[in-house]
Structures are given as structure tokens and as C-alpha cells.
Amino acid sequence: MSELDSGIADCLRSWNHFSGSRLQIQAADLGWNLKAQKLVNYEARKLAGIPVLVATASAEGLAAGLSAHSLWLSLWGELQKTGEFIDELYQLARASQKKRLVFGADEFHFLPGIPTNIPKGRELIRHLREHQWTLGEVFDLVGRAGSQAALRYIDEGEELAKDRGWTVAALPVASAEVAEPPTWAAPPTLSGEFELDELDRFLHQEFPGRWHREFNFWRGRHDTACARWLGLWIKRKLAGFVRIAHRGDPEVQSDRRSRWIPGALRLPLAAGNLTGEGGAPPDDRAFNDGCLGPIGVAKALRGCGAGRVLLAGALSRLNNLGVDHVCIDWTDNESFYKHLGFERVRTYRTAFLSTLKSTL
């Protein structure tokens, strides 16, 4: 077992011990995802005896635009000595010559940040706030694609799309020569690799940074053959996108472990076990679990219903694929999804300090 594998195992034992059945994370999913990408280097360490994962930008990540001055961290253990932990954290930053410290919010969101229910967690948060750290809170949400609320939302979105002449259609998978049938309305003329290039241009213009980098990572690993990318088309022009995937997708079944990239770390537990009940073991994942995201529309179209149509189209496609539970991960917009029946299953506190010098 490598040092990273051993460190991951230590982190997960600690995390899963105190986090309860709704927050379980599997070693195979976390380990594979950490190693699959090349933009960030991960290292397992202990600070004040507490397991942490530390991430820094790789050479490839630096070339893609990641900061050379950032140190991403994830706290996985039961904090006992807050002062000692902070002292060792700052010592690590000095030794690494990093000026920006971040809990959670790493490039691929594989580091959960600060768990909300750890002993002395509030003490740590209070200390960080007193020392000018910027704090945030994000959630993993789970809902059902076929719930009554979701089905009403889908119907309303379809009516809005028809009324405005908008189209929600899937980009072709990498192995296909033509697009899948549209979710709604007639698709624009689509063929082969062109749509991926158009999505690349759209993300570069509308969402430069992390989403654009992650798309190119996924594209390079042929993720377009195992996840579904839907586009919102207005007047034959790409105006929004969303990515969906699920474990039961036939495109994934030929090699589920090596090709399952999207959302593997944060997929919900099996049906009936979301509240720790139903008899399923804590690490059991339902075959038809799925994930949705990222999702975004062009800046000029926000607030006019484009996002509503796109989300409704994604839920419709997931429902048609037979997906049961759907995870929307790392969102701070809980209120928006709540009326669709999505519930919070994990909460993370993020924190960052942009200038370490003022604290040392």
C-alpha cells in the first residue's frame, strides 16, 4: 500500500467513524478520483495527530491556470487541540511557501472541507473567523427525478421551452456519429466532434476557470462516452449546458470502475438508507443513483427562464434513464432545489485565507 493509499485509509476511517451513515465516503471512490486527475497533487499528512489531505497544483495544473500559491486542505478527524492544529498548519504553509490556505473547495471538490459535526469544530471555525479567514457553507443535496414535485417542474419547463422555441438536446457521445434524440423540440444540426468544440468555446467564454478546465479533463478521458452532456439551444446557438450521469447507464457498464468519474465520491446512499434506515449497509450505493452538474447558462440569459428549462430537461432525461436518487453536489443554493424535493445530506464548511503573511 502506498503512503497516499495508507493516508486515505486513515482519513476515511476517521471520517466514517464520526460522520454517521449519511456521510459515508468509500475508499475506492475517493482514492481513484484523487489519482485519476492530473491537475492537483494530493498528499496525506497529520497535523496535531489529525488526518488531513493536502493538495497543491501540479505542473499541468499550473499550465491550466491554477495558483502556485494555494494549499488546499481537508480535515478528516476528531479535532482535539485547536491551537496546536493551527500552529502546525501555518508551519506547513511556511515550509511549502504557500500564501493562500483553503479548507475544501479544491479543483475537483474531492476534499470535503471542515465537517460540520466534529467535536470542537465550532472552536476551529471561531478561531479562523477571528484571524480573518473567509468562511462559507456548501451542501450535497439528494432528490428524486421522478418525484411529484420534479415531474411538475419538468412539465412546466417543457411548456416554457415550447412556448419560446428553445431546445434541450444531448451532445453526441464520443463513440456516436449523430446526436441522441432531443429531450424536447427539434435539435439543431449536430454532427460528431463539432459540438464538443462548441461547448469548449462556450465554457471558455462564459465560465473560464474551473468548469472549463474540468471539461477539458473529462473530455481528454473520454468522459463524453459515459456521461450525458445536454445543451440548451436558442436560435441554433448553444446558450447553456448541464452534465448528468448515473451508474446504471449502459455506456458505463463495460468498465464501471475505470470509467466512472462523475460524482462518484458524493453519490447518495442506497434508497431507504438516506436516513440510516432500511437495513442497507452504510457503503451500499443504489445501482440507479445519478448526479447532476455542473449546470450553467450564458450570462445574458440569466433570470429569463433559461436555467429552469435546462434543469427541467436534465431531470427529464435522468427520469427517462430510470434514475432514482439524484445528487447535486457542492451547491450553496439549497433553497432553489428544496422546492423540487431535494434534501441536504452533507454539509461542508469551506474557509480560505488569501494572505497568510498577516496571520503569521
C-alpha positions in Angstrom: 0.0 0.0 0.0 1.4 3.4 -1.0 1.8 6.3 1.5 -1.2 8.1 -0.1 -3.3 4.9 0.0 -2.5 4.5 3.6 -3.2 8.1 4.4 -6.6 7.9 2.5 -7.5 4.8 4.6 -6.7 6.7 7.8 -8.7 9.7 6.7 -11.7 7.6 5.8 -11.7 5.5 9.0 -11.7 8.7 11.0 -14.4 10.4 8.8 -16.7 7.5 8.6 -16.4 6.8 12.4 -18.0 10.1 13.5 -19.9 11.2 10.4 -22.8 8.7 10.5 -24.4 6.7 7.7 -25.5 9.7 5.7 -21.9 11.0 5.3 -20.0 7.8 4.5 -17.4 8.0 1.8 -15.8 4.9 0.1 -12.1 4.5 -0.1 -12.2 3.1 -3.6 -14.1 6.1 -5.0 -12.0 8.7 -3.2 -8.7 7.0 -4.0 -9.5 6.5 -7.7 -10.8 10.0 -8.1 -7.8 11.6 -6.4 -5.4 9.7 -8.7 -7.3 10.0 -11.9 -6.9 13.7 -12.4 -3.5 15.3 -13.1 -4.2 19.0 -12.2 -3.6 18.6 -8.5 -1.2 16.6 -6.4 -2.5 15.1 -3.2 -0.6 14.2 0.0 -1.8 12.6 3.2 -0.4 14.1 6.4 -1.2 14.5 10.1 -1.5 17.8 11.9 -1.7 17.7 15.7 -2.3 13.9 15.2 -5.4 14.6 13.0 -5.5 13.1 9.4 -5.6 15.7 6.7 -5.3 15.6 2.9 -3.2 18.3 1.3 -3.4 19.4 -2.3 -1.1 21.6 -4.4 -1.3 22.5 -8.1 0.7 20.1 -10.4 2.8 21.3 -13.3 -0.2 20.5 -15.5 -2.5 22.4 -13.2 -0.2 25.4 -13.2 -0.2 25.4 -17.0 -4.0 25.3 -16.9 -4.2 28.4 -14.7 -4.2 27.1 -11.1 -2.5 29.2 -8.4 1.0 28.2 -7.4 0.4 29.9 -4.0 -2.6 27.8 -2.9 -2.6 25.0 -0.4 -5.9 23.1 -0.3 -6.7 21.1 2.9 -9.3 18.7 4.2 -9.9 17.9 7.8 -10.9 14.3 8.4 -10.5 13.7 12.1 -11.8 14.4 15.5 -10.2 17.7 16.4 -8.7 17.8 20.0 -6.1 20.6 20.2 -7.3 23.5 18.0 -4.3 25.8 18.8 -1.7 23.1 18.1 -3.5 22.2 14.9 -3.5 25.8 13.6 0.2 26.2 14.6 1.2 23.1 12.6 -1.0 24.3 9.7 0.9 27.6 9.5 4.2 25.8 9.8 3.2 23.6 6.9 2.3 26.6 4.8 5.7 28.2 5.6 7.6 25.1 4.6 5.5 24.8 1.4 6.0 28.5 0.6 2.2 28.9 0.2 0.4 32.2 0.8 -3.2 31.1 0.4 -4.8 28.4 2.6 -8.1 26.7 1.7 -10.2 24.2 3.5 -12.2 22.2 0.9 -13.1 23.7 -2.5 -10.2 22.0 -4.3 -10.3 21.8 -8.1 -12.5 18.7 -8.3 -14.2 19.1 -5.0 -12.8 15.8 -3.7 -11.8 17.4 -0.4 -14.9 17.8 1.9 -13.5 20.8 3.8 -14.4 21.0 7.5 -17.1 18.6 8.6 -19.9 20.4 10.5 -20.3 17.9 13.3 -16.8 17.2 14.5 -16.0 17.9 18.2 -14.5 21.3 18.7 -15.5 22.2 15.1 -17.1 25.4 16.2 -14.0 26.3 18.1 -11.9 25.9 14.9 -14.4 28.0 12.9 -14.4 30.7 15.6 -10.6 30.8 15.5 -10.5 31.0 11.7 -13.1 33.8 11.8 -11.1 35.8 14.4 -8.0 35.5 12.1 -9.7 36.9 9.1 -10.4 33.7 7.3 -13.4 33.9 4.8 -15.9 31.2 5.7 -18.6 29.5 3.5 -21.0 26.7 3.6 -21.9 24.3 0.8 -24.1 21.2 0.6 -24.7 17.9 -1.2 -28.3 17.6 -2.0 -30.3 14.5 -2.9 -33.7 14.3 -4.6 -35.7 12.0 -6.8 -36.0 12.6 -10.6 -39.5 11.0 -10.6 -41.0 12.8 -7.6 -44.3 14.6 -8.0 -42.5 18.0 -7.5 -39.8 17.1 -10.1 -42.4 15.9 -12.6 -44.4 19.1 -12.3 -41.2 21.1 -12.8 -40.4 19.0 -15.9 -43.9 19.7 -17.4 -43.6 23.4 -16.7 -40.1 23.5 -18.2 -41.2 21.7 -21.3 -44.1 24.1 -21.8 -41.8 27.1 -21.4 -39.3 25.6 -23.9 -42.1 25.0 -26.5 -43.5 28.5 -26.0 -40.1 30.2 -26.6 -38.9 27.8 -29.3 -35.9 26.6 -27.2 -34.3 23.2 -27.5 -32.7 20.9 -24.9 -30.7 18.3 -26.7 -27.9 15.9 -25.9 -24.4 16.4 -27.4 -23.3 13.2 -29.2 -21.4 10.7 -27.1 -17.8 10.2 -28.2 -18.5 6.9 -30.0 -21.5 8.2 -31.9 -21.7 9.9 -35.2 -25.1 11.6 -34.6 -26.8 13.2 -31.7 -29.2 11.4 -29.4 -32.9 12.2 -29.8 -33.6 15.6 -28.3 -35.2 15.8 -24.9 -37.6 18.4 -26.3 -38.2 20.0 -29.7 -36.2 19.6 -32.8 -32.4 19.7 -32.3 -30.1 21.9 -34.3 -27.9 20.2 -36.9 -25.4 18.3 -34.9 -22.5 16.1 -36.1 -19.6 14.4 -34.4 -16.9 16.3 -32.6 -18.1 19.8 -33.6 -20.5 20.0 -30.6 -17.7 19.3 -28.1 -15.6 22.1 -29.7 -18.6 24.4 -29.4 -19.1 23.5 -25.8 -15.4 24.2 -25.2 -15.7 27.6 -26.8 -18.9 28.3 -24.8 -17.3 27.4 -21.4 -14.1 29.4 -22.3 -16.3 32.5 -22.9 -19.0 32.1 -20.2 -17.3 30.0 -17.5 -13.5 30.5 -17.7 -11.6 28.8 -14.9 -12.5 25.6 -13.1 -15.5 24.4 -15.2 -13.6 24.9 -18.4 -10.5 23.1 -17.0 -12.6 20.2 -15.7 -14.4 19.9 -19.0 -11.1 19.5 -20.9 -10.0 16.9 -18.3 -13.2 15.0 -18.7 -13.0 15.3 -22.5 -9.5 14.0 -22.5 -10.6 10.9 -20.6 -13.5 10.3 -22.9 -16.0 11.2 -20.3 -18.4 12.1 -23.1 -18.8 8.4 -23.7 -20.1 7.7 -20.1 -21.8 10.9 -19.1 -24.5 12.8 -20.9 -23.9 16.4 -21.8 -27.1 18.4 -22.6 -27.2 21.7 -24.3 -29.7 24.5 -24.3 -30.0 25.8 -27.8 -31.6 29.1 -28.7 -31.8 30.2 -32.3 -29.4 27.3 -33.2 -26.8 28.7 -30.8 -25.5 27.0 -27.6 -26.8 29.0 -24.6 -26.4 26.6 -21.7 -25.1 23.2 -20.6 -25.6 20.6 -18.0 -23.8 17.3 -17.3 -25.6 14.2 -16.0 -24.6 10.6 -15.3 -25.6 7.5 -13.4 -24.1 4.1 -12.6 -26.8 2.2 -14.5 -26.1 3.9 -17.8 -25.3 1.2 -20.4 -22.4 3.4 -21.7 -20.7 2.9 -18.3 -21.3 -0.8 -17.8 -18.4 -2.1 -19.9 -15.9 -0.8 -17.4 -17.7 0.8 -14.4 -14.8 1.3 -12.1 -12.2 2.8 -14.5 -14.7 5.0 -16.4 -16.9 6.1 -13.6 -15.6 9.7 -13.0 -18.7 11.9 -12.4 -19.8 12.4 -8.8 -18.6 9.0 -7.6 -17.4 10.4 -4.2 -20.7 12.2 -3.5 -23.4 9.9 -4.8 -26.2 9.3 -2.3 -26.6 6.1 -0.4 -29.0 3.4 -1.5 -32.7 4.1 -1.4 -34.1 3.6 2.1 -30.8 4.3 3.7 -30.7 8.1 3.3 -31.6 8.4 7.0 -29.5 5.4 8.1 -32.5 3.1 7.9 -33.8 0.3 5.7 -31.3 -2.3 6.5 -28.8 -1.5 3.8 -25.1 -1.3 4.8 -23.7 2.3 5.1 -21.5 1.9 2.0 -24.2 0.4 -0.3 -24.9 2.6 -3.4 -28.0 2.1 -5.4 -27.4 0.9 -8.9 -29.5 3.8 -10.3 -28.0 6.6 -8.3 -27.2 9.6 -10.5 -25.7 13.0 -10.4 -26.4 16.3 -12.0 -23.9 19.1 -12.5 -22.3 21.3 -13.3 -25.1 23.4 -14.9 -24.9 26.9 -16.3 -26.4 29.3 -18.8 -25.0 32.3 -20.6 -24.8 35.5 -18.5 -27.1 37.4 -20.9 -29.9 34.8 -20.4 -29.9 34.5 -16.6 -33.2 35.4 -15.0 -35.3 34.8 -18.0 -36.1 31.1 -17.5 -33.2 29.5 -19.4 -31.9 27.8 -16.3 -35.3 26.5 -15.4 -35.7 24.9 -18.9 -32.2 23.4 -18.7 -32.7 21.9 -15.3 -36.1 20.5 -16.2 -34.6 19.0 -19.3 -31.8 17.3 -17.2 -34.3 15.9 -14.7 -36.5 14.7 -17.6 -33.5 12.8 -19.1 -32.5 11.3 -15.8 -36.1 10.2 -15.2 -36.3 8.6 -18.6 -33.0 6.8 -18.0 -34.5 5.2 -14.9 -32.5 7.2 -12.3 -34.0 7.2 -8.8 -31.9 9.3 -6.5 -30.0 12.3 -7.9 -27.2 14.1 -6.2 -26.4 17.8 -6.8 -23.1 18.3 -5.1 -21.3 21.3 -3.6 -24.0 23.9 -4.0 -24.8 26.8 -1.8 -28.2 27.3 -3.5 -30.2 24.9 -1.3 -33.4 27.0 -1.3 -33.6 26.8 -5.1 -33.6 23.0 -5.2 -35.6 22.5 -2.0 -39.0 23.1 -3.7 -38.1 20.2 -6.0 -37.9 17.8 -3.0 -34.1 17.9 -2.8 -32.8 17.4 0.8 -29.4 18.2 2.3 -27.4 15.0 3.0 -24.0 16.5 3.6 -22.8 19.9 4.8 -19.2 21.3 4.5 -17.7 24.4 5.9 -15.2 26.0 3.5 -12.6 28.5 4.6 -9.8 30.4 3.0 -7.1 32.8 3.9 -5.8 34.8 1.0 -2.8 36.4 2.6 -1.0 34.1 5.1 1.6 36.8 6.0 -0.9 38.8 8.0 -1.6 35.8 10.3 1.9 34.6 10.9 
